[in-house]
């Protein structure tokens, strides 16, 4: 019950009490109007006008000879009865009524206490958000999933085949445990789903719930910890009690890193609420009391911070890695999401999947949604391949900002900058093919050249890395060659930053420097986690640090010189491509190759879309998945 309902009921109760007291004794209210003083009463008795009286203690109620009723209050007069008898007045007497306090009086006297109790209950419910009344904050918040509402099966999960096989075995064990127990196999205690955000860990857990046909409880890791000490541990105990009552069952804990972080971080002294909750979880999963038939499935994208005791076999027997999908997985995911939209026959999802390397399941779902929104904005009945291409560009590169006012000089400089990137890309054998080049401002960039790998690559060679640095330097070099050193702009700042980061990683992590050799120097480059790396010392001397800086500078300079050499040799191609970008604003990779190699200009080019057709993206730009050079 919320505060508004409570206030309404209080008003109703007080109105009822007031009406009850008003209509309880109307004669009494009437009698107050006919009250007379005692001396007047004595005079009326002496005159013989009083016919009948009723004496109740000191209160006298009587009737005059004309029929009017009166009341009065008498002092303790011993001669009153005698006077009334002498005058022939009819006398009746009644005992004094012990007046009970009215309901209103009781409520008024108890009102402050009742108000305090009501306020306390209200705040307890607000702080705990809880079920079970004000004292129910030790109860588990795990919710049993309804199988009928929004049911998800393994058919709805695509792109994570290996992970799906692992959890399918758990489901099969729940359905037919004897198949495994005949051979001495025991039901797994726990299953930990690990993977980057958006890969489908929670969706996989929901599919387990839909397939298993057993009770499925779901809870977030943050739901355990509240403001009171011991509440989290109490909730863990209650959750396992519920699980035992409904066994065999599955308990899904999402974002378990909220409660399962490593202990001994130097904060709280081992008595803080989160550590107590983790200790209770460890005991329940593998303690003296067996929890047969209760399977824990947890999900996290931060397995590195979890406590080692939580990860050992017997607690989490299986650690399932839900990785980013490959091209086949991406195609399957797109097919799942494409069922929800009206798609044109010309859409080749294989092509879309090939053009989205590094995309997670959530990214692909957003891509399909963006395509549907673009088609709806154009008042189309079906989603065509053009909408998918536009959505892909919007997601990868950001929304077009055609409203941005650029001078002709700025456009010319941007065109030569992007042409520099493109020409170096075409002349580097190890570079990825160009997907698109544009001088239309997108996201936070004034223009960009986007490269897409032909296939999913798991690693990169030294040659590829050097080629990428040369490409990054191509924009700055083109500005220097065409406009001179004094006209160089800050537009290449992001390119320089990317090149420097790549060179630093090559030297300090990948061991690709011949001078320093295959030694890792970058252990402390990651964020500090208390209790692990705060006590570590930097294992690199000043001399080595100086050598590292020299090597990084050498790698960047090498990329700069390679870009300078290519652009000086291909200066005509640079002018040609820059003029084409100024004319067409956007060119595809095929159009650029035809222009440079065959001198064929784009024909029947689509008209540029109006400003009104493109507004903000739901995702903006995501991480560096394709290679984008600004």
DRENMARVO-596807 format. One record per residue (C-alpha): residue number from 1; x, y, z. Coordinates in steps of 0.2 Angstrom, whole numbers, plus 5000, padded with zeros to 4 digits. Last residue first. Layout:
BEGIN
{NUM, {X, Y, Z}}
...
END
This chain:
BEGIN
{630, {5198, 5049, 4801}}
{629, {5203, 5031, 4799}}
{628, {5191, 5017, 4803}}
{627, {5196, 4999, 4804}}
{626, {5181, 4989, 4807}}
{625, {5177, 4985, 4825}}
{624, {5183, 5000, 4834}}
{623, {5170, 5002, 4847}}
{622, {5152, 5007, 4843}}
{621, {5146, 5023, 4835}}
{620, {5130, 5031, 4838}}
{619, {5119, 5017, 4845}}
{618, {5101, 5024, 4843}}
{617, {5107, 5034, 4829}}
{616, {5102, 5053, 4827}}
{615, {5094, 5060, 4811}}
{614, {5094, 5056, 4793}}
{613, {5081, 5058, 4780}}
{612, {5078, 5077, 4784}}
{611, {5095, 5081, 4778}}
{610, {5092, 5075, 4761}}
{609, {5100, 5060, 4754}}
{608, {5113, 5062, 4740}}
{607, {5106, 5057, 4723}}
{606, {5112, 5039, 4718}}
{605, {5127, 5038, 4707}}
{604, {5122, 5033, 4689}}
{603, {5140, 5033, 4684}}
{602, {5155, 5033, 4695}}
{601, {5171, 5038, 4686}}
{600, {5182, 5025, 4677}}
{599, {5201, 5029, 4677}}
{598, {5204, 5011, 4677}}
{597, {5216, 5009, 4691}}
{596, {5212, 5024, 4701}}
{595, {5194, 5027, 4697}}
{594, {5189, 5008, 4697}}
{593, {5198, 5006, 4713}}
{592, {5189, 5020, 4721}}
{591, {5172, 5015, 4714}}
{590, {5175, 4997, 4721}}
{589, {5179, 5004, 4739}}
{588, {5164, 5014, 4739}}
{587, {5164, 5033, 4737}}
{586, {5155, 5047, 4746}}
{585, {5156, 5066, 4744}}
{584, {5153, 5064, 4725}}
{583, {5161, 5080, 4718}}
{582, {5173, 5084, 4732}}
{581, {5177, 5065, 4734}}
{580, {5181, 5064, 4715}}
{579, {5193, 5079, 4717}}
{578, {5202, 5071, 4731}}
{577, {5203, 5055, 4721}}
{576, {5211, 5063, 4706}}
{575, {5223, 5074, 4716}}
{574, {5229, 5059, 4726}}
{573, {5231, 5048, 4711}}
{572, {5242, 5061, 4703}}
{571, {5253, 5062, 4718}}
{570, {5256, 5043, 4718}}
{569, {5275, 5043, 4720}}
{568, {5275, 5057, 4733}}
{567, {5260, 5048, 4741}}
{566, {5268, 5032, 4743}}
{565, {5285, 5039, 4750}}
{564, {5276, 5050, 4762}}
{563, {5266, 5035, 4769}}
{562, {5281, 5024, 4771}}
{561, {5290, 5038, 4780}}
{560, {5276, 5041, 4792}}
{559, {5274, 5023, 4796}}
{558, {5293, 5022, 4799}}
{557, {5292, 5037, 4810}}
{556, {5278, 5029, 4821}}
{555, {5289, 5013, 4823}}
{554, {5305, 5023, 4827}}
{553, {5295, 5034, 4840}}
{552, {5289, 5018, 4848}}
{551, {5307, 5011, 4848}}
{550, {5314, 5027, 4856}}
{549, {5301, 5027, 4870}}
{548, {5304, 5009, 4874}}
{547, {5323, 5013, 4874}}
{546, {5320, 5027, 4887}}
{545, {5309, 5015, 4897}}
{544, {5323, 5002, 4897}}
{543, {5335, 5015, 4903}}
{542, {5323, 5020, 4917}}
{541, {5321, 5002, 4923}}
{540, {5306, 4992, 4920}}
{539, {5297, 4980, 4932}}
{538, {5285, 4993, 4939}}
{537, {5281, 4987, 4957}}
{536, {5267, 4977, 4962}}
{535, {5258, 4982, 4978}}
{534, {5243, 4990, 4970}}
{533, {5242, 4976, 4958}}
{532, {5231, 4963, 4967}}
{531, {5223, 4969, 4983}}
{530, {5215, 4984, 4974}}
{529, {5213, 4983, 4956}}
{528, {5224, 4995, 4946}}
{527, {5218, 4998, 4928}}
{526, {5229, 4991, 4914}}
{525, {5247, 4997, 4910}}
{524, {5255, 4989, 4924}}
{523, {5260, 4973, 4915}}
{522, {5267, 4983, 4900}}
{521, {5285, 4978, 4898}}
{520, {5282, 4961, 4889}}
{519, {5298, 4954, 4882}}
{518, {5300, 4947, 4865}}
{517, {5315, 4957, 4860}}
{516, {5320, 4975, 4864}}
{515, {5329, 4980, 4848}}
{514, {5320, 4968, 4837}}
{513, {5303, 4976, 4843}}
{512, {5288, 4965, 4840}}
{511, {5287, 4959, 4858}}
{510, {5268, 4959, 4857}}
{509, {5265, 4969, 4874}}
{508, {5278, 4983, 4876}}
{507, {5284, 4986, 4858}}
{506, {5269, 4982, 4847}}
{505, {5257, 4989, 4860}}
{504, {5266, 5005, 4860}}
{503, {5266, 5006, 4841}}
{502, {5247, 5003, 4841}}
{501, {5244, 5016, 4854}}
{500, {5255, 5029, 4844}}
{499, {5247, 5025, 4828}}
{498, {5229, 5027, 4836}}
{497, {5234, 5044, 4844}}
{496, {5242, 5050, 4828}}
{495, {5226, 5046, 4818}}
{494, {5215, 5054, 4832}}
{493, {5226, 5070, 4831}}
{492, {5226, 5071, 4811}}
{491, {5213, 5085, 4810}}
{490, {5223, 5097, 4820}}
{489, {5228, 5106, 4804}}
{488, {5243, 5107, 4793}}
{487, {5243, 5124, 4784}}
{486, {5261, 5130, 4789}}
{485, {5269, 5113, 4784}}
{484, {5263, 5115, 4766}}
{483, {5245, 5113, 4758}}
{482, {5247, 5098, 4746}}
{481, {5262, 5089, 4753}}
{480, {5259, 5093, 4771}}
{479, {5240, 5089, 4771}}
{478, {5244, 5072, 4762}}
{477, {5257, 5068, 4775}}
{476, {5244, 5071, 4789}}
{475, {5231, 5060, 4781}}
{474, {5243, 5046, 4776}}
{473, {5249, 5044, 4794}}
{472, {5235, 5032, 4799}}
{471, {5238, 5022, 4783}}
{470, {5257, 5020, 4787}}
{469, {5252, 5014, 4805}}
{468, {5240, 5001, 4798}}
{467, {5253, 4995, 4786}}
{466, {5266, 4993, 4800}}
{465, {5252, 4983, 4809}}
{464, {5249, 4972, 4794}}
{463, {5267, 4968, 4791}}
{462, {5270, 4963, 4809}}
{461, {5256, 4951, 4808}}
{460, {5238, 4952, 4815}}
{459, {5228, 4939, 4825}}
{458, {5211, 4931, 4825}}
{457, {5205, 4938, 4809}}
{456, {5187, 4936, 4803}}
{455, {5187, 4937, 4784}}
{454, {5189, 4950, 4770}}
{453, {5193, 4964, 4783}}
{452, {5183, 4980, 4781}}
{451, {5191, 4997, 4779}}
{450, {5183, 5013, 4783}}
{449, {5190, 5030, 4777}}
{448, {5183, 5045, 4786}}
{447, {5177, 5063, 4786}}
{446, {5174, 5077, 4798}}
{445, {5174, 5066, 4813}}
{444, {5164, 5067, 4829}}
{443, {5149, 5056, 4822}}
{442, {5149, 5058, 4803}}
{441, {5154, 5073, 4794}}
{440, {5152, 5070, 4775}}
{439, {5170, 5068, 4767}}
{438, {5167, 5050, 4764}}
{437, {5177, 5034, 4760}}
{436, {5169, 5017, 4760}}
{435, {5174, 4998, 4761}}
{434, {5193, 4999, 4758}}
{433, {5201, 4983, 4758}}
{432, {5212, 4978, 4773}}
{431, {5230, 4983, 4772}}
{430, {5244, 4970, 4769}}
{429, {5248, 4975, 4751}}
{428, {5249, 4993, 4755}}
{427, {5246, 5003, 4740}}
{426, {5227, 5005, 4740}}
{425, {5228, 5009, 4759}}
{424, {5241, 5023, 4756}}
{423, {5229, 5030, 4742}}
{422, {5214, 5029, 4754}}
{421, {5222, 5038, 4769}}
{420, {5229, 5052, 4758}}
{419, {5211, 5054, 4750}}
{418, {5204, 5056, 4767}}
{417, {5216, 5071, 4770}}
{416, {5214, 5078, 4753}}
{415, {5195, 5078, 4754}}
{414, {5196, 5085, 4772}}
{413, {5207, 5100, 4765}}
{412, {5196, 5103, 4751}}
{411, {5180, 5103, 4762}}
{410, {5189, 5115, 4774}}
{409, {5193, 5127, 4760}}
{408, {5176, 5126, 4753}}
{407, {5169, 5131, 4770}}
{406, {5160, 5119, 4781}}
{405, {5143, 5121, 4788}}
{404, {5137, 5106, 4798}}
{403, {5119, 5102, 4793}}
{402, {5125, 5086, 4784}}
{401, {5129, 5078, 4800}}
{400, {5128, 5060, 4795}}
{399, {5125, 5048, 4809}}
{398, {5140, 5038, 4817}}
{397, {5153, 5027, 4808}}
{396, {5149, 5010, 4812}}
{395, {5131, 5011, 4817}}
{394, {5127, 5024, 4804}}
{393, {5136, 5015, 4791}}
{392, {5128, 4998, 4795}}
{391, {5111, 5007, 4795}}
{390, {5114, 5014, 4778}}
{389, {5119, 4997, 4771}}
{388, {5104, 4988, 4779}}
{387, {5093, 5002, 4772}}
{386, {5100, 4999, 4755}}
{385, {5097, 4980, 4756}}
{384, {5079, 4983, 4757}}
{383, {5067, 4984, 4772}}
{382, {5048, 4982, 4767}}
{381, {5033, 4993, 4767}}
{380, {5043, 5009, 4764}}
{379, {5038, 5026, 4772}}
{378, {5055, 5033, 4771}}
{377, {5056, 5034, 4790}}
{376, {5049, 5016, 4791}}
{375, {5064, 5010, 4780}}
{374, {5076, 5019, 4792}}
{373, {5068, 5012, 4807}}
{372, {5069, 4994, 4800}}
{371, {5087, 4996, 4796}}
{370, {5090, 5003, 4813}}
{369, {5082, 4988, 4821}}
{368, {5092, 4976, 4810}}
{367, {5108, 4985, 4816}}
{366, {5102, 4985, 4834}}
{365, {5100, 4966, 4834}}
{364, {5117, 4965, 4826}}
{363, {5125, 4975, 4840}}
{362, {5116, 4965, 4853}}
{361, {5123, 4949, 4845}}
{360, {5141, 4955, 4845}}
{359, {5149, 4964, 4830}}
{358, {5168, 4961, 4828}}
{357, {5166, 4959, 4809}}
{356, {5151, 4967, 4802}}
{355, {5153, 4967, 4783}}
{354, {5153, 4948, 4781}}
{353, {5137, 4947, 4791}}
{352, {5128, 4960, 4779}}
{351, {5134, 4950, 4764}}
{350, {5128, 4933, 4772}}
{349, {5111, 4942, 4776}}
{348, {5108, 4945, 4757}}
{347, {5094, 4957, 4756}}
{346, {5087, 4957, 4738}}
{345, {5071, 4948, 4743}}
{344, {5065, 4962, 4754}}
{343, {5063, 4960, 4772}}
{342, {5047, 4963, 4783}}
{341, {5054, 4962, 4801}}
{340, {5053, 4950, 4815}}
{339, {5061, 4936, 4806}}
{338, {5076, 4947, 4803}}
{337, {5081, 4945, 4821}}
{336, {5084, 4926, 4820}}
{335, {5092, 4927, 4802}}
{334, {5104, 4941, 4808}}
{333, {5109, 4929, 4822}}
{332, {5112, 4915, 4810}}
{331, {5122, 4926, 4799}}
{330, {5133, 4933, 4813}}
{329, {5136, 4915, 4819}}
{328, {5143, 4910, 4801}}
{327, {5153, 4926, 4801}}
{326, {5161, 4923, 4818}}
{325, {5151, 4927, 4834}}
{324, {5159, 4936, 4849}}
{323, {5163, 4924, 4863}}
{322, {5151, 4915, 4876}}
{321, {5164, 4906, 4886}}
{320, {5157, 4892, 4896}}
{319, {5165, 4889, 4913}}
{318, {5159, 4872, 4920}}
{317, {5160, 4865, 4937}}
{316, {5156, 4881, 4946}}
{315, {5156, 4876, 4964}}
{314, {5163, 4859, 4964}}
{313, {5177, 4864, 4952}}
{312, {5185, 4880, 4957}}
{311, {5178, 4897, 4952}}
{310, {5171, 4904, 4968}}
{309, {5187, 4900, 4978}}
{308, {5196, 4910, 4965}}
{307, {5186, 4926, 4969}}
{306, {5180, 4935, 4953}}
{305, {5190, 4950, 4947}}
{304, {5196, 4942, 4931}}
{303, {5179, 4934, 4926}}
{302, {5172, 4952, 4922}}
{301, {5159, 4949, 4908}}
{300, {5148, 4939, 4920}}
{299, {5134, 4926, 4920}}
{298, {5129, 4913, 4933}}
{297, {5120, 4897, 4932}}
{296, {5118, 4888, 4949}}
{295, {5110, 4871, 4948}}
{294, {5099, 4864, 4963}}
{293, {5095, 4846, 4961}}
{292, {5105, 4841, 4976}}
{291, {5110, 4855, 4988}}
{290, {5121, 4845, 5000}}
{289, {5123, 4853, 5018}}
{288, {5141, 4852, 5023}}
{287, {5146, 4866, 5011}}
{286, {5149, 4868, 4993}}
{285, {5136, 4880, 4985}}
{284, {5129, 4885, 5001}}
{283, {5146, 4888, 5009}}
{282, {5152, 4898, 4994}}
{281, {5136, 4909, 4994}}
{280, {5138, 4912, 5012}}
{279, {5155, 4918, 5010}}
{278, {5150, 4929, 4996}}
{277, {5137, 4938, 5006}}
{276, {5149, 4940, 5020}}
{275, {5161, 4948, 5008}}
{274, {5148, 4960, 5001}}
{273, {5142, 4966, 5018}}
{272, {5159, 4971, 5025}}
{271, {5167, 4960, 5039}}
{270, {5183, 4955, 5030}}
{269, {5192, 4970, 5036}}
{268, {5181, 4982, 5026}}
{267, {5194, 4986, 5013}}
{266, {5211, 4978, 5010}}
{265, {5206, 4969, 4994}}
{264, {5206, 4952, 5004}}
{263, {5191, 4945, 4995}}
{262, {5190, 4944, 4976}}
{261, {5174, 4950, 4969}}
{260, {5158, 4938, 4969}}
{259, {5144, 4950, 4974}}
{258, {5144, 4962, 4959}}
{257, {5154, 4950, 4949}}
{256, {5139, 4939, 4948}}
{255, {5131, 4950, 4935}}
{254, {5116, 4939, 4933}}
{253, {5113, 4925, 4945}}
{252, {5102, 4911, 4937}}
{251, {5095, 4898, 4949}}
{250, {5089, 4881, 4941}}
{249, {5078, 4868, 4948}}
{248, {5077, 4850, 4953}}
{247, {5071, 4855, 4966}}
{246, {5057, 4866, 4971}}
{245, {5058, 4866, 4990}}
{244, {5077, 4865, 4988}}
{243, {5078, 4881, 4977}}
{242, {5067, 4890, 4990}}
{241, {5079, 4886, 5004}}
{240, {5094, 4891, 4992}}
{239, {5086, 4908, 4990}}
{238, {5083, 4910, 5008}}
{237, {5101, 4906, 5013}}
{236, {5107, 4919, 5000}}
{235, {5095, 4931, 5006}}
{234, {5101, 4929, 5024}}
{233, {5119, 4932, 5018}}
{232, {5114, 4948, 5009}}
{231, {5104, 4955, 5024}}
{230, {5119, 4952, 5036}}
{229, {5123, 4970, 5038}}
{228, {5109, 4982, 5033}}
{227, {5110, 4993, 5018}}
{226, {5107, 4980, 5005}}
{225, {5117, 4968, 4996}}
{224, {5109, 4953, 4988}}
{223, {5100, 4961, 4974}}
{222, {5116, 4967, 4966}}
{221, {5120, 4950, 4959}}
{220, {5104, 4950, 4950}}
{219, {5091, 4936, 4952}}
{218, {5082, 4923, 4942}}
{217, {5074, 4907, 4948}}
{216, {5069, 4893, 4935}}
{215, {5057, 4879, 4940}}
{214, {5060, 4864, 4928}}
{213, {5054, 4862, 4910}}
{212, {5072, 4863, 4904}}
{211, {5070, 4871, 4888}}
{210, {5062, 4888, 4892}}
{209, {5073, 4891, 4907}}
{208, {5089, 4886, 4897}}
{207, {5083, 4898, 4884}}
{206, {5082, 4912, 4897}}
{205, {5100, 4907, 4902}}
{204, {5106, 4909, 4884}}
{203, {5097, 4926, 4883}}
{202, {5107, 4931, 4898}}
{201, {5123, 4926, 4891}}
{200, {5119, 4933, 4873}}
{199, {5135, 4941, 4867}}
{198, {5130, 4959, 4871}}
{197, {5144, 4962, 4884}}
{196, {5160, 4951, 4882}}
{195, {5160, 4933, 4888}}
{194, {5159, 4922, 4903}}
{193, {5144, 4910, 4907}}
{192, {5148, 4901, 4923}}
{191, {5139, 4884, 4926}}
{190, {5136, 4877, 4944}}
{189, {5134, 4861, 4953}}
{188, {5135, 4849, 4939}}
{187, {5124, 4833, 4941}}
{186, {5134, 4818, 4945}}
{185, {5140, 4805, 4933}}
{184, {5142, 4787, 4939}}
{183, {5138, 4778, 4923}}
{182, {5120, 4775, 4927}}
{181, {5119, 4793, 4934}}
{180, {5121, 4800, 4917}}
{179, {5105, 4793, 4908}}
{178, {5097, 4792, 4925}}
{177, {5096, 4811, 4926}}
{176, {5084, 4812, 4912}}
{175, {5076, 4830, 4910}}
{174, {5088, 4839, 4922}}
{173, {5103, 4830, 4914}}
{172, {5097, 4835, 4897}}
{171, {5096, 4853, 4902}}
{170, {5114, 4853, 4908}}
{169, {5119, 4845, 4892}}
{168, {5111, 4859, 4882}}
{167, {5121, 4871, 4893}}
{166, {5137, 4864, 4885}}
{165, {5130, 4863, 4867}}
{164, {5124, 4881, 4868}}
{163, {5141, 4887, 4873}}
{162, {5148, 4878, 4857}}
{161, {5135, 4884, 4846}}
{160, {5136, 4903, 4851}}
{159, {5130, 4911, 4835}}
{158, {5111, 4908, 4837}}
{157, {5099, 4908, 4852}}
{156, {5080, 4909, 4847}}
{155, {5080, 4890, 4843}}
{154, {5087, 4886, 4860}}
{153, {5071, 4892, 4867}}
{152, {5064, 4908, 4874}}
{151, {5047, 4910, 4882}}
{150, {5041, 4928, 4883}}
{149, {5026, 4924, 4895}}
{148, {5022, 4906, 4896}}
{147, {5037, 4899, 4906}}
{146, {5035, 4912, 4920}}
{145, {5051, 4914, 4928}}
{144, {5052, 4912, 4947}}
{143, {5059, 4928, 4955}}
{142, {5074, 4929, 4966}}
{141, {5072, 4943, 4979}}
{140, {5077, 4932, 4994}}
{139, {5069, 4936, 5010}}
{138, {5080, 4945, 5023}}
{137, {5071, 4961, 5020}}
{136, {5054, 4954, 5026}}
{135, {5052, 4964, 5041}}
{134, {5042, 4978, 5033}}
{133, {5031, 4966, 5024}}
{132, {5035, 4950, 5015}}
{131, {5041, 4957, 5000}}
{130, {5053, 4971, 4999}}
{129, {5059, 4986, 4992}}
{128, {5070, 4986, 5006}}
{127, {5072, 5005, 5009}}
{126, {5054, 5009, 5003}}
{125, {5046, 4995, 5014}}
{124, {5056, 5001, 5029}}
{123, {5052, 5019, 5026}}
{122, {5033, 5015, 5025}}
{121, {5033, 5004, 5041}}
{120, {5042, 5017, 5051}}
{119, {5030, 5030, 5045}}
{118, {5015, 5020, 5050}}
{117, {5022, 5016, 5067}}
{116, {5026, 5034, 5070}}
{115, {5008, 5039, 5065}}
{114, {5000, 5026, 5076}}
{113, {5010, 5033, 5091}}
{112, {5005, 5051, 5087}}
{111, {4987, 5045, 5085}}
{110, {4984, 5035, 5101}}
{109, {4976, 5049, 5111}}
{108, {4966, 5055, 5096}}
{107, {4961, 5037, 5091}}
{106, {4955, 5033, 5109}}
{105, {4945, 5050, 5109}}
{104, {4937, 5046, 5093}}
{103, {4932, 5029, 5098}}
{102, {4923, 5037, 5113}}
{101, {4929, 5035, 5131}}
{100, {4917, 5025, 5141}}
{99, {4906, 5035, 5152}}
{98, {4901, 5026, 5168}}
{97, {4883, 5030, 5169}}
{96, {4876, 5037, 5186}}
{95, {4862, 5028, 5193}}
{94, {4844, 5033, 5189}}
{93, {4830, 5042, 5199}}
{92, {4812, 5047, 5196}}
{91, {4802, 5061, 5204}}
{90, {4784, 5066, 5200}}
{89, {4782, 5084, 5207}}
{88, {4769, 5087, 5219}}
{87, {4776, 5103, 5226}}
{86, {4780, 5096, 5243}}
{85, {4789, 5081, 5235}}
{84, {4800, 5093, 5225}}
{83, {4804, 5103, 5240}}
{82, {4809, 5087, 5250}}
{81, {4819, 5080, 5236}}
{80, {4829, 5097, 5235}}
{79, {4832, 5098, 5254}}
{78, {4849, 5089, 5253}}
{77, {4856, 5101, 5240}}
{76, {4872, 5094, 5232}}
{75, {4873, 5106, 5218}}
{74, {4861, 5104, 5203}}
{73, {4864, 5104, 5185}}
{72, {4850, 5108, 5173}}
{71, {4839, 5101, 5159}}
{70, {4823, 5106, 5152}}
{69, {4809, 5099, 5141}}
{68, {4793, 5108, 5136}}
{67, {4776, 5100, 5139}}
{66, {4767, 5116, 5145}}
{65, {4768, 5109, 5163}}
{64, {4786, 5109, 5162}}
{63, {4796, 5092, 5159}}
{62, {4812, 5087, 5168}}
{61, {4831, 5082, 5167}}
{60, {4842, 5084, 5182}}
{59, {4860, 5081, 5182}}
{58, {4869, 5080, 5199}}
{57, {4868, 5061, 5199}}
{56, {4854, 5056, 5187}}
{55, {4838, 5064, 5193}}
{54, {4823, 5063, 5182}}
{53, {4810, 5076, 5184}}
{52, {4791, 5078, 5181}}
{51, {4777, 5092, 5182}}
{50, {4787, 5108, 5185}}
{49, {4776, 5123, 5184}}
{48, {4772, 5124, 5202}}
{47, {4778, 5142, 5205}}
{46, {4790, 5135, 5218}}
{45, {4797, 5122, 5206}}
{44, {4799, 5136, 5192}}
{43, {4808, 5147, 5205}}
{42, {4820, 5132, 5209}}
{41, {4823, 5128, 5191}}
{40, {4828, 5147, 5188}}
{39, {4840, 5146, 5202}}
{38, {4848, 5130, 5195}}
{37, {4851, 5138, 5178}}
{36, {4842, 5132, 5162}}
{35, {4847, 5120, 5148}}
{34, {4835, 5118, 5133}}
{33, {4849, 5119, 5119}}
{32, {4860, 5107, 5128}}
{31, {4845, 5095, 5128}}
{30, {4845, 5094, 5109}}
{29, {4863, 5088, 5108}}
{28, {4859, 5075, 5120}}
{27, {4843, 5071, 5111}}
{26, {4854, 5068, 5095}}
{25, {4864, 5054, 5103}}
{24, {4875, 5044, 5091}}
{23, {4871, 5055, 5076}}
{22, {4886, 5067, 5078}}
{21, {4898, 5054, 5085}}
{20, {4895, 5042, 5071}}
{19, {4897, 5056, 5058}}
{18, {4914, 5061, 5066}}
{17, {4920, 5043, 5067}}
{16, {4916, 5039, 5048}}
{15, {4924, 5055, 5043}}
{14, {4940, 5050, 5053}}
{13, {4940, 5033, 5045}}
{12, {4938, 5039, 5027}}
{11, {4952, 5052, 5029}}
{10, {4964, 5039, 5036}}
{9, {4959, 5027, 5021}}
{8, {4964, 5041, 5008}}
{7, {4981, 5044, 5017}}
{6, {4986, 5026, 5016}}
{5, {4981, 5025, 4998}}
{4, {4992, 5040, 4994}}
{3, {5006, 5033, 5004}}
{2, {5007, 5017, 4995}}
{1, {5000, 5000, 5000}}
END
